């Protein structure tokens, strides 16, 4: 490993690791974890995700007789994430503007590893630590979905995959993804359009009736993509719509999903010619469950103490998106928060991270481990 976290982080972002191509990054992390004294193993999740690497699990035995504490980050990046050329300007690290930087989530990985490295350098007796680096998080949390959580011994932990160092996320919504495949009737648009049922028009009719955006403080929904039609001289007979519903409240998630489906089915029933009736195939997929950790819980208070010790602003926030934490919190014996690593403007070519946040990020993780080990 490098002599400072800045150089280590830069070495990681230079490794190509877009989703399903994490192998080189995983092998680098495996080598570094072994150098730190961890017991390391891969699973076979890639056989399901069709990638080239499984999830990487590591265990540090520690010297304190407590249950382990878990730290999780993901190995993959979004696109464009190949050939990253990191730059340092005015105390922050960026790409050259043609790619993302990859701080999401290589800042998390760097900070976890560096915190453990510094604890060992200080000869601090810490509790056992579990580290899990997942694959294909960016394309649907595929790695964590296909990881056998019964391998984990930790009861508490952190997905280091957030923005503000020192702050944690204690709750996130559940999400349903919905696909509508609408079937109309094809006809010649210039000769006999009246013999067709325009699937695009039907889709527009249905969408215009659907709730959109922020429904309340707990719930959102969105029509994300619409695809259909072959040519302007053909009345389109098929349209695919992809939508999502998110809510912190399971009943609201279910109710809003049903409402959208009922609107779509009712609209289809209005479109018919002779014996032909327009119809829709509906597919609903639950992506992940919501979670909420009480503000007074041990893991939140450990987070607060670590932030206060370093003079960092602390808050326990509610998020609007999902992460690996959603998957692991489905195990009712675990409480996993999302911790900030300093990444900013993620999923864009303007992504960056301040050098001070890299430093504070690993120091915060180190303080969390110390506080957990000593209490």
N, C-alpha and C positions, 0 to 999 in steps of 0.2 A: 504493500500500500504506500501511497505517497506521504510526504512529510507534513502536509497540511490539508485541510478539508477542501479548500478551494481547488487545488490541483487534483485531488481525488475526484471531486465532483466533475471537473472538466474531463477527466479521463473516462468517466462513465458515459457522459453525454456524447462522446465521440463514437461510441459503440452503437451501430445500427440495431434497433430492437422494436420495429413496428410490430403491431399485434400479429401473432402467429409466427414471428421470426425472432424469438427471444433467446435462441440458443447461445449465441456468443456472449450476450450479457449475462445469462444464467451461469455459464461456465466461469466467467470472471468473478461473479459473486460467490460461487461455490469455492473457488480458490481462496478468496479473501476471507470467507467465513472459516475455512479450515485453518488458515494462518492465524486466526484469532482464537482457535482452539475449540471450535464448535463441532458437534457431530452433525453431519449433513447428509440429506438424501433427497432424491427427486421422486415425484409420483408419476403416474402415467396419464395425467389429464390430457396431454397433447394427443393421445390416441382418440379422444372424443372430440377435442376442439380442432383437430387437423392442423395443429401447429408443429413446431420442431423442438419444443422443450416442454417438460412438465413443470408443475409448481415446485419451488425449491424450499425445503424446510430445514431449519437449523435449530439445534438445542445446545445451550450453554448451561452446564450443570450448576454453576454457582456454588457459594459456600454458606448460604443462609438457608435454614430449614423452613422453606415456605413453598407454596405453589408457585409455578413460573408466572411471569408476566409476558404477554405477547406484544410484539411489534410487527406490523404488517405493512408492506408496500407492494406496488406492482412493477413487474419487469418491463412491460410494454409501453410504447408511446403511440400517440395518434400520428397520422400523416399530415404534412410531409416531414418524416423523421429520419431520413437517411442522409448521410454525408453532412452531419451537423458540424458547423465551424464556429465554436464559441468565441465570443469577443468580450473583453472587459473594458468598460467605460464608466467613469464617474461612480465607481463603487458598485457597479452592477454587472451581472453576466447576461449576455444576450446571444442570440445566433447572429449570423450575418444578414438576416432578413429574408433569406430564401427558404428557410425551414423553421420549424418549431425549435425550442431550446431543449426540451426533454426534462425540464425541472419537474414536470409531472410524469413520473414520480421518482426520478433519479435523485432529486434533492432528499426525498424521504429515505431512500436506501443509503445515501452517503451519510446522512445524519445519524441513522441507527447504527451503522457500522462504526462511525467515528466516536459516538458516545461510548460504545463498548470498548473500543480501543483505548480511550482516555481513562476509563474506569480501571482497566487492567494496568495501565501505566501508573496510576495512582495506587495500585495494589489495594483497591477497595473491595471488601467482601460483599458481593451483591447476591441477591436471590437468583434462582434459576431464570433463564430468559429463553423464550421461544421467538424465533424470527421466521416469518413466512413471506416469501416473495411469490406473488401470483402472476399467472400469465393471462393475456387477453382480457384484462379488466376493462380496457377502453371500448371493447366491442360487445359488451353485455355481461361483464363480471363472470366470464366463462371459467376462469381459473378457480375462483373461490367456489363457484357453483359445483365444480367437479372435484373439489378437494374433500377428502374424508375428514370432517371436523372432529371425529372421535379420536383422531391422532393427537389433538391438542389437549394439553393438561392445564393450560391457563384458565383462570376464571375471569380475569380482567385483562384489558390490553388496549392498544391503539392502532388504528389504521392511519399511518402517517401519510396523509394524502389530502391535506387541506391548505389553506392560504396563510392565515395570520399565525405566526409563531407565538405560542403562549396561550392561544385560544383553542377551545375544543368544541366539537359539535356533539350534542347529547341526544339529538333526535333527527330522524329523516323519514320521508314519506315512503309508502308503498307505491308501486307502479304497475298498472295494467297496460300492455300494448295491444292495440286492436287493429286488425286488418279486415277491410271490407272489399270483397270482390263482387262488383255490381255487373249484372248481366242484362243488357238491353237487346235490341234487335237491329241487325245491320240492314242498310238499304243504300241505294244510290242517292247521294245528297242533291244531285242536280236534276234527276229524272223523277224519282218518286220518294222524296224524303218522308212523306206522310205514311209510308209503309214501315218506317223504322221507329225505334225507340232509342233516343240519344242518351247513352249511358252517362256522358259528361254532364248533360243538362240535369239528369236525375240526381247525379252526385252533387251538383251545385245546389239543387233544391234542398236536398237533405242537409248539406253542410250549413246552409243559411239558417236552418232551424236549430242547429246544435249549439249548446253553450260553448264559449271559447274563453281562453285566458285564465285569469285568476277568479275562481268562483267564490272563494272565501279565504280566510286566513290559513286554512288547512288544505285547500284543494285547488288543483289546476287541471286544465285539459287543453289539448292542442291537436289540430289536424296538421300533420307534419309533411306528408307527401301525397301527391295525386298523379297517377300515371295511366294513360289510355289514349285510344285513337290511333288510326293508321295513316289517314290522309284527309285533306279537306273535302274531297268529293265522296267520302264514305261516312254515313251516319254511324258513329262508333257504338259497338255492341258490348264493350267491356271496359271497365275502369277499376283500378285498384287504388284504394285510399288507405293510408297508414296514419293512425292516431294514437294518442296516449292519454291516460288519466292518472293523476297522482293525488294521493291524500294521506295525511297522517291519521285519518279516521277510517277504519276498515269499512264501516257501514256506508260512509259517504263515497268511498271508492267503488263499492258494489252498486250503490244506487245510481251514481252518475254514469257508470259503464252501462248499466241496463237502460238508462234514459237515452243515451246515444244510440244504442242498438235498436230500441223501440222506434225512435225517430227514423232510422234508416229503413227498417222493415215496413213501417207505415207509409213512407214515401214511395217505396217500390210498389206497394199495392195500388197506388194511384196511376201507375203507368202500365197500360195493356192495350193490345190491338188484336181484335178477333179472339182466337184461342191462346194467343201468346201473352204471358204475364211476366213482366220484369221481376227479377229476383236478386237476392244478395246472399253470398256466403260470408259468414262472420266467424272470425277466429280471435279469441281473447286469450292472451298469455300473461300470466302473473309473473312479472320480472323479479320482484323481490318484495318482502314484507317491510312494513314500517318498524321503527324502533324508537324507544324513548327511555333514557336513563335518568333517574331522579337526581335533582341538583344536589341533594344531600348524600348521595352515594359515595362510597369510599374512593372510587376511581376519579370522580369529579373533584373531590377534595384534595387528592394527591396532585391532580393537575393544577389546582389553584395554588397550592403551596410551592410547587416548582416555579410557577410563573412569578409569584410574589418574591421568591428568593432571588430571582434574576432581574427583578424590577420591570417585568414585562406586563403589559395590559392583559388582564384575564377576562374572558367571558365564556359562558356556556350557552351555545347558540343552537337554533333549530335550522336545519338545512332544507333545501328544496330538491336536492338530487340524491341519487343512490350511490353507494360505493360498496366495497368489500365488507364494510362494517355491517351493512344491512343483512348480508348473507350470514355472517357469523353470529349476529344477535338473534337469529332465528333459533339458535341453540339457547334455550332458556337458562342454561347453566353458565352462560358467558355474558359479560357486559363489555362491549367494545366501543370506544369513542373514536371520533375522527379528530386527528391532531394536525395543526398547521405546520407546514415546512417552509413557508416563505414564497412559494411559487405564485407568480402573477401573470395575468393575461394568457392563461393556459389555453391550449388548442388553437393558438394563432401564431403567426410568424413574429408577432410582437412580444412573445413570452419572454419573461426575464425573472431574475432573482437577485436581490441585494446580497452582497458579500456578508454584510452584518447579519442577515437572516440565516444564512448557512451556518454561521458561527453560533448564533443564538439557538438555532434549531437543534444542534447536537448537544448544546449545553442544557437545553430544556429536557431532552430525553434523558440525559445523564442524571439530572436532578430528580426526574420522575423515578428512575431506577433506584437512586439513593433513598428517596423518601419511602418508596414501597419496601425496600430491603430493611430499613431501620424501624418501621412502625410494626 
